Amino acid sequence: MAKGMDSHGAIREYLLIGLRFDRVEEGYVDSFTGDPALRAVVGAEPAPDPADLARQAQRLLDELPGVEDLEPQRADYLAAHLRALACAGRKFAGEDVGFVQEVHDYFDVDIVKGNPDAYREAHRKLDEALGGTGPLAERMQAYRSGEEIPPERLEECIHAFSSALRDRVRADFPLPDTETIDYEIVTDKPWSGFNYYEGDYRSTVAVNADLKQQMSGLPRLVAHESYPGHHTEHCRKEAGLVAREGQTEQTIFLVNTPQCLMAEGLADLALYAAIGPEWGAWATEIYADLGLRFDGERAVAISQASAELADVRQDAALMLHDERRDVDEVVAFLQRWQLTSDARARQSLRFLSSPLWRAYTSTYVEGYRLLRAWLDARPAEVSLTERFGRLLDEPLVPSALRAA
């Protein structure tokens, strides 16, 4: 960075570095809604060297304190993301970065393995909520099978929940009149759902039919991807931070950066923020309108107990990449604690094994934990809606929430 560069120049350089990573690994830029000329600049350059990208990110990080017209919150945001990009460049260049360090540099968070005693307690709660007799894993799998949405009804159910959530969310968090979402059903993906934000308040949300979507999971999935989750956050930040305040660093969304942990934590809390912890009765009514029977009270009890097993996924990633355990051992671990089938455990392993996505599971585990604690620690005079609105509207990073 040239001496005396202002905030505009520093942010332009940050955007260029981020766009260059998409030429190293396609998909690293999850979305870019900024100046098309920057994409053209990067497209005309020689193929980037990952080690050089790491140096570019580190150099800009080192020089950020000298950018005098950059507000502290924006400087903190850029610094956290440049640390993530510097780590990514080193990894792409072949440097051996330990998995725990990788997660720390990417997501601004430290991870440790979970407590098996907590998993046993979660199993006890599931046993009570499921009822019946026989092995818990078999009862859990029978419950999941009984909750599968018929494939021919999936799209109809998605639109019903999207419409109901959209009406509720727009009352609390106004959105541009032009905002819209297109839904599509896909297969052969390592995830259950994905939001592709296209800019101008438009998203395409893909839902993976391979995972046999379940009635208790669909309201959370739609809230996560759409209202008031990813789509809502993108729209609010585009309208506020970008269009109103000119924070163009928010026009790029990069995989394996702190903004992912914040976004996934926010999205995993979307149904809680929009409907509340007792969402079962609300979902029961929507399913009833579709002619489908759903035991919302039981679903809430099972979902709450299952949430206490979230760390199992992160433990599996640590076993695989930090402890170098055998794949079959990790699959058996997932089956035991998540009470799932071999096939579903191996589907989870696809995500954990992906070079691009292997650390990403921590965004869900640690993102939910950090953001839920921050929401619950709000002052008495601050409503949940008001506190959640800050997540939608402000450029927060994990370290800022921990400091608060």
C-alpha positions, 0 to 999 in steps of 0.5 A: 500500500502506498504511503498516505493511502486513504480509506477508499484506497485501502478498501479497494485493495481489500476487495481486489485481494478478496476477488483474487482468491476466487481465481485460486479457489472458485467459490471463495467469493460467496457473493460480490455486489460491488463495482464490476470494474474490480472484477475486470481488473482481477480477470485481466491479471495473471493467475495469482500466486497464493503465497503472494496473496498471503503477503498482500493481505499481511502487508495491508493488515500491517498498514491499516493503523496508518489509514487515519480516515478509517473509523475504528469499527471498520478498521477492526472489521478489515483487520479480522478479515485480512488475517483470515485471508493471510492464513488462506493464502498460506494454506493454498501455498502449501504451508502446514497450518494446524486445524485449530490455528486455521479455525482461529485465523479464519473465524476469530474464535478458539475451539476445543472439543466438547464434553461427552457428559453433555452429550449423554445428558442430551441423549437422556432428554431425547429419550424422554422426548421420544418416548417408547422403548428400544435403542435410542438411535433406532427411535431417533431414526424412526422419528426422523423417517416419520418426519420426512416431507414427501418430495412432491410437497417440499417446494409447497412447504418451503413457500408456505414458511417463506411467506409466513416468515416474510410477513413477520420479519418485514414488520420488524425489520423493514426491507426494500419493496423490491426484495425477492427470493427464488427457491430451487430444489437441488441434489448432490450437494454437501449442504442442506441449503444455500443462499446465493445473494445476487445483489439488488435485494435478490437471492436464490435459495437452493434446498438439497433434496438428497437430505430428505428434508424433515418437517421439524427442520424446514422452518429453521432452514427457511428462516436460516436462508431467508427471513430473517437469516442470510437474505435479510442480512444481505438486504439490510446491509446493502441498503444500510452499510453500502447504499447509505453509508458507503461501506463498500467492503460489505459488497464482498462476502468471502468464505472462511472469514469472520463474517461467515461465523457471524452470518451463520450464527445469526442465521441459526438464531433466525427462527428464535428471533422471529418466532421465539423458542416455542415455534412448534405451535406456529409451525403446526398451524402452517402445516395444518393449512397444507393438510400435513400433521405435525406435532410441534410441541414434541418437535420443539423438545427434540430440537432443543435436546438435539441442539446440545449435540451441536459440538459433535460436528466440531469434534468430528472435524478435530478428530479428522484434521487435528488428531488424524483419526481414521475416517471410519472411526469418525463416522462411528463417532458421528453415528454414536452421538448424533444418533444417525445412520451410516449414510447420513454420517458419511454425508456429513463427512463430505462437508468436513472433508472438503478442502474449502469447507472443512473448517466451516462447521465451526461457524455453526457451532461457535457462531450460535454459541457466541451470538446466543450468549450475546443476545441473552446478555442484552440489557433489560430495556433492550428487546430481542428484536432490537438486539438481533437488529444490530446483527443484521445492520452492523459490521460486527466481528466475533471479538467485538461481541466477546468484548461486549 
